[in-house]
Amino acid sequence: MLFRSATSVSTVIGELTGPVRIVQARAHRDGVVIGVVGQTGAGKTTLVRKLSGLGEDVLPSNRFSATTATLVRVFHEPGAGPGRAVLKLHTWESFRAAVLVPLHRLAEIAEVPLTLDEFRHFEYGDAAAEPGAVGYHRRLRLAQASLPSYQDLLKGGAREVTLERLGPFVAYPEGDLRTEYRPYHGVRSVDVFCEFPEAGTARLGLIDLPGTGEGRPGAHELILTDLRKHADALLIVTRPEMTPFTDWDTLQLADAAAAGVRRSDFVHQLINRDHHAPNDHFSNVLAQARADGERLGIDVRECDIKASTRTEIAEIVMSPLLRGFAGRLAYMDRDAAAQVLSDLAAVAAKVPPLADEFVQ
């Protein structure tokens, strides 16, 4: 019993190491980072392109299917010239843990290859036991067939590439889904450094997160981890025709990622209006979104991401966020620190009784 209690306290202390480091990072930041999240096709990547000035050849997007395969962080770097990208690469071990293990679980395959050579020759077959696992079998076969395109990347570390070469490392291939050139499998995340046209001297970063509806293996955990580490705020992008309009799964993700910061400071919503939505329908959706936002403590903005100019989007989206940071960032840091201190106090309260048990 004593051993179990000690182990439990040790585990909790270990789990709090991450939040403590996150608070330390917040206190020493030299800029602000905004995570952009939402369902596949909502317009996240288009928004990031508009704000950063990057082209579709660098950050591809498609309204009707998932395109973002890798987490991308885009940072404003004055004087960056043509820009650059730094690929954070998988090792075989991290690729196996982050990609193969969850895919095998979802595909209902008990055995997971232990080595790269085992994966190369693993027999996946053509059918799954359950209909829900078929898609994951297909993903595994695609990852296996495309192995020659990324096996040399599975060495860890970082690699810098020019922006014109970035596309295949961050996006699913367009058109033929059977293509065997899929180097994104070897990439954990990408950092892009370029000069934002409307950012001036502000220290600003954007995180383009894979769509919450893509069903990627471990996507929820990966998004949550990155938001906690890097994001000062979260912008949820939605379209009027998406049902349900209020993305409750994403809102739950946002609350978990806030790590003690108030929802009203951390979470923001942007409705991507486009010509596909009739005026009456859009008006009803906007009214409902604002009612939900008032009840939930979320500010709601709207614009047509595709049709709006970069300057218009900067004024509608970024200017209010940056003004909010100017007045609230110190309070947000305080709230995050208070959450960690509260958790530490709860752990500390368990230690004296445990010490008494050891003495007895």
Secondary structure, 3 states (H helix, E strand, C coil): CHHHHHHHHHHHHHHHHHHHHHHHHHHCCCCEEEEEECCCCCCHHHHHHHHHCCCCCCCCCCCCCCCECCEEEEEECCCCCCCEEEEEECEHHHHHHHHHHHHHHHCCCCCCCCCHHHHHHCCCCCCCCCHHHHHHHHHHHHHHHCHHHCHHHCECCEEEECHHHCHHHHECCCCCCCCCCCHHHHEEEEEEEECCCCCCCCCEEEEECCCCCCCCCCHHHHHHHHHHHHCCEEEEEECCCCCCCCCHHHHHHHHHHHCCCCHHHHEEEEEECCCCCCHHHHHHHHHHHHHHHHHHCCEEEEECCCCCCHHHHHHHHHHHHHHHHHHHHHHHHHHHHHHHHHHHHHHHHHHHHHHHHHHC
